[in-house]
Amino acid sequence: MDVTDLDTSDPDARRRWFAAQDRAARADRPHALLEAYGAWELLATEPSGHTDHQWLQAREGDEVVGTARLELPLTENRDLAWAEVDVVPGHRRRGVGRALWEELVARARAAGRTRIGAEVVVDPQRSDAGTAFATAVGAVEKHREDHLVADLPVAGTAVDAAYDLVLWRGRCPDEHRAAYVAMRNQMNADVPVGELDLEATVLDDARLASSEERLMRSYDVRVAAARRRSDGAWGGYSLLFVPHGADFVWQDDTLVMPEHRGHRLGAALKSASYRELPAEVTRVHTWTAPTNTAMHRTNTAMGFRVVEHLHEVEAAIA
Ligand SMILES: CC(C)(COP(=O)(O)OP(=O)(O)OC[C@H]1O[C@@H](n2cnc3c(N)ncnc32)[C@H](O)[C@@H]1OP(=O)(O)O)[C@@H](O)C(=O)NCCC(=O)NCCS
């Protein structure tokens, strides 16, 4: 077995790497929500400038039996690396995962990083290999989230009469951009991250524009926002990604600005944006910390159910 870099300039090698990762990651997870090939290929072939990506593969002969990815943030969190390791069923418990991990650690250290974070997602009914592996390599849990799904339509909530609903798709219209950047930064500062010690991402207009442009190549990006009628103050937003051609939607951020809480705006923004989705989209996936009581209750009241647990773990490598 050898561990090498993926040659990202080779389309056939890219497809084989992705197929191995996808198969390994889905093996014990019937509800897995994974990035689509096109979205991954964009990262692998056109890096964003805010993150350095390295893609490794473990091969036996010609077969890719395991994959690993290393993300080195270049703007915030420059002491940290993010990692993922996936080993194809049939090749597990033979040291492939550990060999990939050790290579990731060596590279993260060489890049001056002192800790590696990883998201380990498990279906608690099926397998805890991921958490057992994380423990074996010395990583400890810092935060937990639940992965929830709901089938559409969900129970609806009307938008409070004091607010206007503002919807857009794709690029945020010019007249709303400053307010949207402020809300996105509020979200990044407010979202509970448990004991994860992370610097919040700070967006400005240029960084938002570049992220919008990249996301739109893989997703139909939809935003629902609420603006108070009396003074025009923005109360919150909800952000959705529909992968091109998919029958499901990825519910990303939902934020209600601090002084606008208590009007059920979170549920109203979500249900308003689900109503606008094309008919072929029948399922919503979302992620919430069980400790985020307000959002967890909002979700379960709308019909979401927990299908997976996400453990955010971290290993010290200094
Ligand atoms: C987790 C995963 C990468 C492990 O790959 P692997 O090649 O089987 O790992 P290794 O053989 O190197 O195992 C290293 C150690 O991890 C632990 N471990 C791995 N799988 C385990 C399992 N199913 N049950 C208990 N312990 C396990 C053991 O301590 C093992 O050492 P040992 O075999 O000497 O007892 C693989 O199961 C997988 O791809 N799972 C899905 C993706 C995932 O959860 N990745 C981790 C998040 S980044």
The ligand as an ORCA input file, in Angstrom:
! r2SCAN-3c Opt
* xyz 0 1
  C     -12.656      5.543     10.396
  C     -11.938      4.854      9.227
  C     -11.234      5.926      8.402
  C     -10.885      3.892      9.810
  O     -10.088      3.363      8.738
  P      -9.239      2.032      8.946
  O      -8.329      1.874      7.794
  O     -10.140      0.902      9.282
  O      -8.384      2.443     10.243
  P      -7.128      1.646     10.845
  O      -7.110      0.212     10.405
  O      -5.886      2.434     10.586
  O      -7.480      1.720     12.404
  C      -6.744      2.492     13.359
  C      -7.407      2.299     14.740
  O      -8.689      2.945     14.768
  C      -9.580      2.190     15.627
  N     -10.722      1.698     14.844
  C     -10.902      1.842     13.511
  N     -12.104      1.288     13.143
  C     -12.659      0.790     14.261
  C     -13.878      0.101     14.542
  N     -14.744     -0.209     13.555
  N     -14.155     -0.244     15.817
  C     -13.269      0.020     16.809
  N     -12.092      0.657     16.609
  C     -11.792      1.044     15.354
  C      -8.758      1.035     16.174
  O      -8.147      1.465     17.397
  C      -7.711      0.876     15.075
  O      -6.532      0.215     15.512
  P      -6.526     -1.404     15.553
  O      -7.109     -1.912     14.262
  O      -5.064     -1.704     15.708
  O      -7.375     -1.793     16.723
  C     -12.945      4.035      8.368
  O     -13.737      3.202      9.195
  C     -13.882      4.927      7.560
  O     -13.567      5.303      6.433
  N     -15.058      5.305      8.132
  C     -15.950      6.268      7.477
  C     -15.354      7.695      7.435
  C     -14.963      8.240      8.811
  O     -15.699      8.148      9.776
  N     -13.755      8.848      8.884
  C     -13.216      9.410     10.087
  C     -13.470     10.870     10.128
  S     -12.271     11.887      9.423
*
